[in-house]
Amino acid sequence: MTLAPLRLDDLSWADLVEAVRSRIPAESSGRWTLHAPVDPGMTLLDLQAYLLEQQVYRLDQVPDAAVHAVLRLLGVPGPAPATAAVTVLQIVPQVPGTRLRIREGASFSREPGRGRDFHLDRDLDVLPLRVAGLSVREATGDRDRTADLAAGRPVPLAGAYGGPARVRVRLTVSGDGFPDGGTLTLLLELEQPAGPWSGNRTADGWAAGAVPDVPPPARLSWSYGPVGDTAPLPEEAVTDGTGGLRRSGLVRLTLPATAAGAEMELVLATPAATYAAPPRLLRLSPNSVPAHHAQRVRLEEGPDGPVVAQLTGRPPLPGLAVVLPGDAAGRLIDIAHFTLRETDDTGSGRVHDWTAVPDLAFSGPLDRVFTVDRPFGALRFGDGLTGRIPRPDATGPGTVLRAEYRLGGGPAGNGGSDPAVSDPARAAEPAALLAFPALAGFARPRKQRAAEEESPPGDWVFTGESSDTEPPDAPCTARALVPSVGGAEPETPAAARRRAATALAVVTRAVTAADHEELALSTPGVAVARAHALVGAHPSHPSRNVPGAVTTIVVPRVPRAPADSTAPDAVPLPVPDPGALTAVRARLEAARLLGAGVFVAPPRYRPVRVRLTLPADTARRQLLDAALRRFLDPLTGGDDGTGWPFGGVLRPSALLRAAERALQAAGDRTPVQAVAAALDDGPYESCGDLPLRPGELPGPVEVLVCTTQPSGAAPREVRA
């Protein structure tokens, strides 16, 4: 039975006045007879009812501290703090061929003067080179894919599952080169699998779906040198933010000295790639760096500092607050580090760390904690009961206070990528052309090319200090390669309560078979399309039912657009890479019940042959072949189009309906005279059902079309 919510605030001002007025005759023994508003006693009664109504109203209001306590009790993170938007900037010197070094914290803005500066997360070497070409190893040898990438067509970087892969990137060095070496930062933007993709953007690698614990699908080796004569780069010289080309990300390569005018080559190779689907490259952009809509401030003050003065110039009373410098009001995001030199019991000063907390209500009198007040740009300390009162030691010289915090954040930093890409005059130009300036130039009229050569190449303006570049005051611009997203204001307690209602419905323990499947599908960092739990299945005992054992079969998510079925890198029978299986098993292992055994396995496919009998005049063999393969597909098959059921039964009648629907959709009324199916090398069955084993999926699928001949002639088989 559903209970109505309890309401404590059930009295209005009129109800309170009427309740007291009805008691006046009895309580006054009939001596209070004037109950009109002109009576001073009635005025006081109205005032007291007004004040009491305010107190009753609070009975139904839950304090923020109580919301924080309940969320902590339920294991749900409290209200989220403010966050800063992040993007990837490609730095372009205004003087072609110039080598620059942009220091960490340097700022760029698409709208200077409006407080929307983005700051670099780390130092960046802007090397005088450009990408001149791209080639990929295929079955017939290396194939030049420069034009494909420049035209916006995805380029597969690897071959079949388990095969080797090699990618050659041709680089042209200009200007003065980099005779003392340098660090090249490349953005590799890959086409992600369709469907849900759990991910975030890391400050160091900017990688969608960056999860550090997922093993890479391939061990990549990088080489660099003249064309045809490259040398391997040491392992410590490579920082791979793509997780082995599992996701989009930044790759940092420490390159040796290179002279100007050289034609160099960067080779990416692996002896055996295990990708569920070949990674498809969309863009390759050098000299790229992540940037946040947040400025990092480092504060260090002595006894005479303004913040220290706020602490020492006031008596140590409850509710002490200090305002941070640097126009922090409305821009303060978080406090990464805060230390204060305090006076201990012996009279000598000691440095102590203070920690930011969401609420002071759950802190003790000795806890060195504070809360962050973003609207006022201040830190609020405790009252001696919930949180310690700070008592800084400002009697001697030296550093009294050290702090490191960020300013910025909020939704104001969210926005699109480089406006030049969305310009109407260049709307049809693929974004990938930004990596190939030469090809991009040929794609535009000559007059437009001449005008653009004189204009700045980027739409973001450098707004940092002269010392942020080396050499100082070096002119440069930037362009945003990806939209800036992730900026938000602090979460309100009401929003946290709504989020908690959703979070509590998320499966966190593997109890039922559905729980195992849900946990496998939601494994962060990997793209899982389907999961099926076999209760009692144990890999070491395939013919027995083992109590407590659960084997979860995982099907990865691979491209399934209409054009992907005929692409050279199509994956009709997807198999997860070993790293993905390890990640799913680790997630299930952490959520399993005590004494239960969890296992993760790739899908088991069983060959299927389908034979159709049609009239001799039909011309729809390819249509029927594609329709039946789609009907039996592990990702898009079945009657509901969500994938063929695990262990589902093959019925000739269902195959007949699929073939007839395909013909009717094409406007063809050719009758299908007969359908038969077979498993493995067994005989064709035209009437009975063909059950698959538990957990099996059909594949590969072979379709044969048998056309009837005139009377007296035998049917003729035609492979579709």
C-alpha positions in Angstrom: 0.0 0.0 0.0 1.3 3.4 -0.9 1.4 5.9 2.0 0.7 9.6 1.5 3.7 11.8 2.4 3.6 13.2 5.9 2.9 16.9 6.0 3.7 18.9 9.1 2.9 22.3 7.8 -0.9 21.9 7.8 -2.0 25.1 9.5 -2.4 28.5 7.9 -2.5 31.9 9.6 -6.3 32.0 9.4 -6.4 28.5 11.0 -4.2 29.6 13.9 -6.2 32.8 14.5 -9.5 31.0 14.4 -8.2 28.3 16.8 -7.1 30.8 19.4 -10.2 33.0 19.0 -12.4 30.0 19.7 -10.7 29.5 23.1 -10.9 33.1 24.3 -14.4 32.9 25.9 -13.5 29.9 28.0 -10.0 31.0 28.9 -11.2 34.5 29.9 -14.3 33.3 31.7 -16.4 35.5 29.4 -14.6 38.7 30.4 -13.0 39.2 27.0 -15.9 40.2 24.9 -14.5 42.5 22.1 -13.0 40.3 19.4 -12.9 43.0 16.7 -9.6 44.0 15.0 -9.6 47.3 16.9 -8.9 45.4 20.1 -5.1 45.5 21.0 -5.3 42.0 22.2 -6.5 40.8 18.8 -3.6 42.7 17.2 -1.2 40.8 19.4 -3.0 37.5 18.6 -2.6 38.2 14.8 1.1 39.0 15.3 1.7 35.8 17.3 -0.1 33.7 14.7 2.0 35.2 12.0 5.2 34.3 13.8 4.0 30.8 14.7 3.1 30.2 11.0 6.8 30.9 10.1 7.9 28.4 12.6 5.5 25.7 11.4 6.6 26.3 7.8 10.1 25.2 8.7 8.9 21.8 9.8 8.5 20.6 6.2 11.8 22.2 5.0 14.9 19.9 5.0 18.1 21.8 5.8 21.0 21.4 3.3 23.1 19.8 6.1 20.5 17.1 6.4 20.5 16.5 2.7 24.3 16.1 2.7 24.0 13.7 5.7 21.4 11.5 4.0 23.4 11.4 0.7 26.5 10.4 2.6 24.5 7.7 4.5 23.2 6.3 1.2 26.7 6.3 -0.4 25.8 8.9 -3.0 28.3 11.7 -3.6 27.1 15.0 -2.3 26.3 18.1 -4.3 28.9 18.5 -7.1 31.1 21.6 -7.0 31.5 24.0 -9.9 33.3 22.6 -13.0 35.2 24.2 -15.8 34.7 23.6 -19.5 37.6 21.9 -21.4 38.6 21.9 -25.0 41.6 21.1 -27.2 43.4 24.1 -28.8 45.8 23.9 -31.7 48.4 26.6 -31.4 49.4 28.3 -34.7 52.2 30.9 -34.9 51.4 33.9 -36.9 54.8 33.8 -38.5 55.0 30.5 -40.4 57.9 28.2 -39.6 58.4 29.7 -36.1 59.1 27.4 -33.2 57.4 28.5 -29.9 57.1 27.2 -26.4 53.8 28.1 -24.7 54.0 27.8 -20.9 51.4 26.2 -18.6 48.7 28.6 -17.7 48.9 30.7 -20.8 45.5 31.9 -21.9 43.6 32.2 -25.1 40.1 33.5 -25.7 37.5 33.4 -28.5 35.9 36.6 -26.9 38.7 38.7 -25.3 37.6 40.9 -22.4 34.6 38.9 -21.4 36.1 36.6 -18.8 36.1 33.5 -21.1 39.8 32.8 -21.2 40.9 29.2 -21.5 44.2 28.3 -19.8 46.6 25.6 -21.0 47.0 22.6 -18.7 50.7 22.1 -19.5 53.6 23.4 -21.5 53.4 23.0 -25.2 56.2 22.8 -27.9 54.9 24.3 -31.1 57.1 22.6 -33.6 57.5 24.0 -37.2 56.0 21.0 -39.0 52.9 20.0 -40.7 51.2 16.7 -41.7 51.9 16.1 -45.4 50.4 12.7 -45.8 49.0 9.5 -44.3 49.3 5.9 -45.5 48.0 2.7 -43.9 49.1 -0.9 -44.4 46.5 -3.1 -46.1 46.5 -6.6 -47.6 48.0 -5.4 -50.8 50.6 -3.1 -49.2 50.7 0.5 -48.0 47.9 2.6 -49.3 48.0 6.4 -49.3 44.9 7.7 -47.5 45.7 11.4 -47.4 42.9 12.4 -49.7 40.4 10.3 -47.8 41.2 11.9 -44.5 41.3 15.4 -46.0 37.9 14.8 -47.5 36.4 13.8 -44.2 36.2 10.1 -44.8 37.2 7.9 -41.8 40.4 6.0 -42.4 40.7 2.5 -40.8 44.1 2.2 -39.1 44.1 -1.6 -38.6 43.1 -4.7 -40.3 41.3 -7.9 -39.1 41.2 -9.1 -35.6 44.7 -10.4 -34.5 46.5 -9.0 -37.6 49.4 -6.5 -37.6 48.9 -2.8 -38.3 51.1 0.0 -39.5 50.4 3.7 -40.0 52.9 6.1 -41.7 52.5 9.8 -41.1 54.6 12.0 -43.4 55.8 15.3 -41.8 57.4 18.3 -43.4 59.7 20.4 -41.2 60.0 24.1 -42.0 61.5 27.3 -40.5 64.5 26.7 -38.4 63.5 23.1 -37.5 64.2 22.0 -33.9 67.9 21.2 -33.7 67.7 20.5 -30.0 64.7 18.2 -30.2 61.2 18.8 -29.1 57.9 17.3 -27.9 55.2 16.8 -30.5 51.7 16.7 -29.3 49.2 15.1 -31.7 45.4 15.0 -31.4 44.0 11.7 -32.8 40.3 12.0 -33.1 38.7 8.6 -33.7 35.2 7.6 -34.6 33.6 6.2 -31.5 31.1 3.3 -31.7 27.5 4.3 -32.0 25.4 4.2 -28.9 26.1 4.9 -25.2 29.7 5.7 -24.5 30.7 6.3 -20.9 33.5 8.8 -20.7 35.1 12.0 -19.4 37.8 14.3 -20.4 41.1 14.2 -18.5 43.2 17.2 -18.0 46.4 15.4 -19.0 45.3 13.4 -22.0 41.9 14.7 -23.1 40.4 11.4 -23.9 36.7 10.6 -24.3 36.1 7.6 -22.1 39.5 7.8 -20.4 39.7 5.0 -17.8 43.2 4.3 -16.7 42.6 0.7 -15.6 41.4 -0.7 -19.0 44.3 -2.6 -20.8 44.9 -1.3 -24.3 43.7 -3.5 -27.3 47.2 -3.4 -28.8 50.8 -2.5 -27.8 51.8 0.3 -30.0 55.3 1.2 -31.0 56.3 4.6 -32.4 59.2 5.3 -34.8 60.5 8.5 -36.2 63.1 9.5 -38.7 63.7 10.2 -42.4 61.2 8.6 -44.8 62.0 4.9 -45.1 64.7 5.0 -42.3 62.9 5.5 -39.0 64.2 4.6 -35.6 62.1 3.4 -32.6 61.3 6.0 -30.0 62.0 4.8 -26.4 59.1 3.9 -24.3 59.6 6.8 -21.9 59.4 9.2 -24.9 55.8 8.3 -25.6 52.7 9.3 -23.6 49.6 7.7 -25.2 46.3 9.4 -24.2 44.3 7.2 -26.6 44.7 4.0 -24.6 46.2 2.1 -27.6 43.8 3.8 -30.1 40.8 2.7 -28.0 39.5 6.3 -27.9 40.2 9.8 -29.1 43.1 11.5 -27.3 46.4 13.3 -27.3 49.7 11.6 -27.9 53.0 13.3 -26.7 56.2 12.2 -28.5 59.6 13.4 -27.6 61.4 13.7 -30.9 65.1 13.9 -31.6 66.8 16.9 -33.3 65.5 17.6 -36.8 66.9 20.0 -39.4 64.8 22.5 -41.3 63.5 21.4 -44.7 63.6 17.7 -43.9 60.9 15.3 -44.9 60.3 13.0 -41.9 58.1 10.1 -41.2 56.3 9.0 -38.0 55.4 5.3 -38.0 52.8 3.7 -35.7 52.9 -0.1 -35.7 51.8 -3.1 -33.7 52.5 -6.8 -34.4 49.0 -8.0 -33.5 46.0 -5.7 -33.1 43.0 -7.1 -31.2 40.5 -4.3 -31.9 36.8 -5.3 -31.9 36.5 -3.0 -34.9 39.4 -1.3 -36.7 39.8 2.2 -35.2 38.8 4.9 -37.7 40.7 8.1 -37.8 38.8 11.3 -38.4 41.4 14.0 -37.7 45.2 14.2 -37.0 46.2 17.6 -35.7 49.7 18.5 -34.4 50.6 21.1 -31.8 47.5 20.5 -29.8 47.0 20.9 -26.0 44.0 20.7 -23.6 42.8 23.9 -22.1 40.3 24.6 -19.3 38.1 27.6 -18.6 39.9 28.0 -15.3 42.9 30.0 -14.1 45.2 28.4 -11.6 46.2 30.8 -8.8 49.1 30.2 -6.4 49.0 32.3 -3.3 51.8 32.7 -0.8 51.6 35.3 2.0 53.6 36.4 5.0 52.5 38.1 8.2 51.5 41.2 6.3 49.5 39.5 3.5 45.9 40.6 2.9 44.4 37.2 3.5 46.5 36.7 6.6 45.4 40.1 7.8 41.7 39.1 7.5 42.5 36.1 9.8 44.6 38.0 12.4 42.7 41.3 12.3 39.5 39.8 13.6 38.9 38.0 16.9 38.7 34.2 16.6 34.9 34.2 16.6 32.5 31.6 15.0 31.6 32.0 11.4 35.0 33.5 10.3 35.3 34.0 6.5 38.1 35.3 4.3 37.8 36.7 0.8 40.4 35.5 -1.7 42.1 38.0 -4.0 42.1 37.9 -7.8 38.4 38.8 -8.4 37.3 35.4 -7.0 33.7 36.4 -6.4 31.5 34.2 -8.7 34.6 32.5 -10.2 36.1 30.4 -7.4 35.9 26.7 -8.4 37.9 24.7 -5.8 40.8 24.8 -3.4 43.5 22.3 -4.4 45.9 23.1 -1.5 45.6 25.3 1.6 48.1 25.4 4.5 48.3 27.7 7.4 51.1 28.3 10.0 49.4 28.1 13.4 50.4 28.5 17.0 50.4 25.2 18.8 50.3 24.4 22.6 54.1 25.0 23.0 53.9 28.5 21.5 55.9 27.6 18.3 54.3 27.9 14.8 53.6 24.7 12.8 52.2 24.4 9.3 49.0 22.5 9.0 46.9 21.4 6.0 43.3 22.5 5.8 40.7 20.6 3.7 37.6 21.8 1.8 34.4 20.0 2.8 30.8 20.3 1.4 29.4 21.1 4.8 30.7 21.9 8.3 27.9 20.1 10.1 29.7 16.8 10.2 33.1 18.1 11.4 34.5 18.1 15.0 35.9 21.0 16.9 39.5 20.0 16.0 39.0 19.3 12.3 40.8 21.8 10.1 38.1 22.2 7.4 36.4 25.0 5.5 33.7 25.4 2.9 34.1 27.1 -0.5 31.7 30.0 -1.1 31.7 30.5 -4.9 29.4 33.5 -5.1 31.5 35.6 -2.7 34.8 34.0 -3.5 35.5 33.3 0.1 36.4 30.5 2.5 34.1 29.9 5.5 35.6 28.3 8.6 33.9 26.6 11.6 32.7 27.9 14.9 34.8 25.7 17.2 32.1 23.0 17.5 31.7 22.1 13.9 35.1 22.9 12.5 38.2 24.5 14.0 38.6 28.2 14.2 41.8 29.2 12.5 44.5 31.0 14.6 47.4 31.8 12.3 50.9 32.5 13.7 51.9 35.9 12.3 54.5 36.8 15.0 57.6 35.8 13.0 58.8 36.2 9.4 58.4 33.6 6.7 55.4 32.2 4.9 52.2 32.0 6.9 49.7 31.0 4.3 49.9 28.9 1.1 47.0 28.3 -1.2 46.4 27.0 -4.7 42.9 27.4 -6.2 41.2 27.9 -9.6 39.1 30.7 -10.9 36.6 30.4 -13.7 34.2 27.6 -14.5 30.5 27.7 -15.1 28.4 27.2 -18.2 29.9 30.4 -19.8 32.8 28.4 -21.1 30.7 25.9 -23.0 30.6 26.5 -26.7 31.4 25.1 -30.2 34.6 24.4 -31.9 36.6 26.8 -34.2 34.0 29.2 -35.7 36.0 29.1 -39.0 34.8 25.6 -39.5 31.1 26.6 -39.2 31.5 29.7 -41.4 28.9 29.6 -44.2 31.5 30.1 -46.8 33.4 27.1 -45.5 30.5 25.0 -44.2 31.1 22.2 -46.8 34.8 22.0 -46.0 35.6 19.0 -43.7 37.2 19.8 -40.4 39.9 17.3 -41.2 41.4 19.7 -43.7 42.8 21.7 -40.8 45.5 19.0 -40.5 46.4 19.3 -44.2 46.7 23.0 -45.1 47.9 22.3 -48.6 44.9 20.1 -49.5 42.6 22.6 -47.8 44.0 25.4 -50.0 43.3 23.4 -53.2 39.7 22.9 -52.0 39.0 26.7 -52.1 39.1 29.3 -54.9 42.4 31.0 -55.6 41.2 34.4 -54.5 39.9 33.1 -51.2 43.3 31.2 -50.7 45.2 34.4 -51.2 43.1 36.3 -48.8 43.3 33.6 -46.1 47.1 33.5 -46.4 47.3 37.1 -45.1 44.8 36.6 -42.2 45.5 34.9 -38.9 44.9 31.1 -39.1 43.1 30.8 -35.8 40.1 32.5 -34.3 41.3 32.4 -30.7 43.4 35.3 -29.5 46.3 35.0 -27.2 45.5 36.9 -23.9 48.4 35.8 -21.7 51.5 37.6 -20.5 54.6 38.2 -22.6 56.5 35.7 -20.4 54.0 32.9 -21.3 55.7 32.4 -24.6 59.3 31.6 -25.5 60.6 33.8 -27.1 58.6 36.5 -25.3 55.8 38.3 -27.1 55.8 35.8 -29.9 52.6 36.3 -31.9 50.3 33.3 -32.1 46.7 32.3 -32.4 44.7 29.1 -31.7 41.7 27.2 -33.0 39.4 24.9 -31.0 39.5 21.5 -32.5 36.6 20.1 -30.4 33.7 21.9 -28.7 34.3 23.1 -25.1 32.0 21.3 -22.8 31.7 20.4 -19.1 31.3 23.8 -17.5 28.6 24.0 -14.8 27.7 25.8 -11.6 27.7 24.1 -8.2 24.9 21.5 -7.9 22.0 22.6 -5.6 20.8 20.3 -2.8 17.5 19.9 -4.7 19.3 18.7 -7.8 21.5 16.4 -5.7 18.3 14.8 -4.2 17.0 14.2 -7.7 20.3 12.7 -8.8 20.3 10.5 -5.8 16.9 9.0 -6.8 18.4 8.0 -10.1 21.7 6.8 -8.6 20.0 4.5 -6.1 18.3 2.7 -9.0 21.7 1.9 -10.6 22.8 -1.7 -10.2 25.9 -2.0 -8.1 25.8 -5.6 -6.9 25.8 -8.7 -9.1 23.0 -10.8 -7.6 20.7 -11.9 -10.4 21.5 -12.7 -14.0 20.1 -9.3 -15.1 22.5 -7.6 -12.6 25.5 -9.3 -14.3 24.3 -8.1 -17.7 23.6 -4.6 -16.5 27.0 -4.2 -14.9 28.7 -5.6 -18.0 26.9 -3.1 -20.3 27.8 -0.2 -18.0 31.5 -0.9 -17.7 33.3 2.4 -18.0 35.9 2.8 -20.7 34.7 0.1 -23.1 31.9 -0.1 -25.6 29.7 -3.1 -24.8 26.6 -3.6 -27.0 25.1 -6.8 -25.6 25.7 -9.0 -22.6 24.2 -12.4 -21.7 24.6 -14.1 -18.3 24.7 -18.0 -18.2 23.9 -19.0 -14.6 25.8 -22.2 -13.6 28.2 -22.1 -16.6 31.9 -22.6 -15.8 34.6 -22.4 -18.5 36.5 -25.4 -17.1 33.3 -27.6 -16.9 31.4 -26.9 -20.1 29.1 -29.8 -19.8 28.1 -29.4 -16.1 26.0 -27.0 -14.1 28.3 -25.5 -11.5 26.5 -23.9 -8.5 27.6 -20.3 -7.9 29.3 -19.9 -11.3 28.1 -17.2 -13.7 29.6 -16.7 -17.2 28.7 -13.4 -18.9 29.0 -13.3 -22.7 30.0 -9.9 -24.0 29.4 -8.6 -27.6 31.3 -5.3 -28.3 29.8 -2.3 -30.0 31.0 -1.9 -33.6 29.8 0.3 -36.5 26.5 -0.8 -37.9 25.5 1.9 -40.3 24.1 0.8 -43.7 27.4 1.7 -45.4 29.4 -0.2 -42.9 28.1 -3.6 -43.9 29.9 -3.4 -47.3 33.0 -1.5 -46.1 36.4 -3.2 -46.3 36.8 -3.0 -42.5 33.3 -4.4 -41.8 33.0 -6.6 -38.7 30.1 -9.1 -39.2 31.0 -11.2 -36.1 32.3 -8.8 -33.4 34.7 -10.2 -30.8 35.8 -8.1 -27.8 39.5 -7.4 -27.3 41.2 -9.0 -24.3 41.5 -5.6 -22.5 37.7 -5.1 -22.7 37.1 -8.6 -21.3 39.5 -7.9 -18.4 37.7 -4.6 -17.6 34.3 -6.3 -17.6 35.5 -9.1 -15.4 37.1 -6.7 -12.9 33.8 -4.8 -12.6 31.9 -8.0 -12.0 34.5 -9.3 -9.6 34.1 -6.2 -7.5 30.3 -6.5 -7.4 29.9 -10.3 -7.0 28.4 -12.0 -4.0 30.7 -13.8 -1.5 31.5 -17.3 -2.7 30.2 -16.7 -6.3 32.5 -17.2 -9.3 32.2 -14.8 -12.2 33.7 -15.3 -15.6 33.6 -13.3 -18.9 33.8 -14.8 -22.3 33.5 -13.6 -25.9 30.5 -14.7 -28.0 30.4 -18.2 -29.5 29.3 -18.1 -33.1 27.9 -21.1 -35.0 28.0 -21.3 -38.9 24.5 -21.1 -40.5 23.6 -21.8 -44.1 20.3 -20.6 -45.5 18.9 -21.8 -48.9 16.1 -20.0 -50.7 14.1 -21.3 -53.6 12.8 -18.6 -56.0 11.4 -18.4 -59.5 14.0 -18.3 -62.3 13.1 -14.7 -63.3 14.0 -13.1 -59.9 16.7 -10.4 -59.8 16.8 -9.8 -56.0 19.5 -12.2 -54.9 21.7 -9.5 -53.3 18.7 -7.9 -51.6 17.8 -11.2 -50.0 21.3 -12.0 -49.0 21.6 -8.6 -47.2 18.2 -9.0 -45.6 18.9 -12.5 -44.1 22.3 -11.5 -42.9 20.8 -8.5 -41.2 18.1 -10.6 -39.7 20.7 -13.0 -38.2 23.1 -10.3 -37.2 24.3 -10.4 -33.6 23.8 -6.6 -33.1 20.8 -5.7 -35.4 19.1 -9.1 -36.0 16.0 -10.6 -34.5 12.4 -9.6 -34.8 13.0 -6.4 -32.7 16.2 -5.4 -34.4 18.3 -5.5 -31.2 20.4 -8.5 -32.1 19.7 -12.2 -32.5 18.7 -13.8 -29.2 21.5 -15.7 -27.5 20.8 -19.4 -28.1 17.7 -18.5 -30.1 16.0 -21.1 -32.3 16.4 -20.9 -36.1 12.9 -21.4 -37.6 12.5 -21.6 -41.4 9.2 -19.9 -41.1 10.8 -16.8 -39.5 13.5 -16.7 -42.3 10.7 -16.9 -44.9 9.0 -13.9 -43.3 12.2 -11.9 -43.3 12.8 -12.7 -47.0 9.3 -11.8 -47.9 9.4 -8.5 -46.0 12.6 -7.5 -47.8 11.0 -8.2 -51.2 7.8 -6.3 -50.3 9.8 -3.3 -49.0 11.5 -3.2 -52.4 8.2 -3.4 -54.3 8.9 -6.9 -55.5 6.1 -9.5 -55.4 8.3 -12.4 -56.3 7.1 -15.4 -54.2 9.6 -17.3 -52.0 8.8 -20.9 -52.8 10.9 -22.5 -50.0 13.4 -21.8 -47.3 15.7 -24.3 -45.6 18.4 -23.8 -43.0 21.4 -25.8 -41.7 23.9 -25.6 -38.9 27.6 -26.3 -39.3 27.9 -29.0 -42.1 24.6 -30.6 -41.3 21.7 -31.3 -43.6 19.2 -28.6 -44.6 16.0 -28.5 -42.6 12.9 -26.9 -44.2 10.2 -27.8 -41.6 11.8 -28.4 -38.2 13.5 -25.9 -35.8 17.2 -25.7 -35.4 18.1 -24.7 -31.8 21.4 -23.1 -31.0 23.3 -24.0 -27.8 22.9 -21.7 -24.8 24.8 -18.5 -25.4 25.5 -19.1 -29.1 24.8 -16.7 -31.9 24.5 -17.4 -35.7 27.5 -16.7 -37.8 29.0 -16.7 -40.3 25.9 -16.7 -42.4 26.0 -18.2 -46.0 23.0 -17.6 -48.2 22.3 -19.7 -51.3 19.6 -18.9 -53.8 18.1 -21.9 -55.7 16.2 -20.9 -58.8 13.6 -23.2 -60.2 13.9 -24.3 -63.9 11.3 -25.2 -66.5 9.4 -28.5 -65.9 11.7 -31.5 -66.2 14.9 -29.5 -65.2 16.6 -29.7 -61.9 16.8 -26.6 -59.6 20.0 -24.6 -60.0 21.9 -23.3 -57.0 23.3 -19.7 -57.2 25.5 -18.4 -54.4 24.2 -14.9 -53.5 
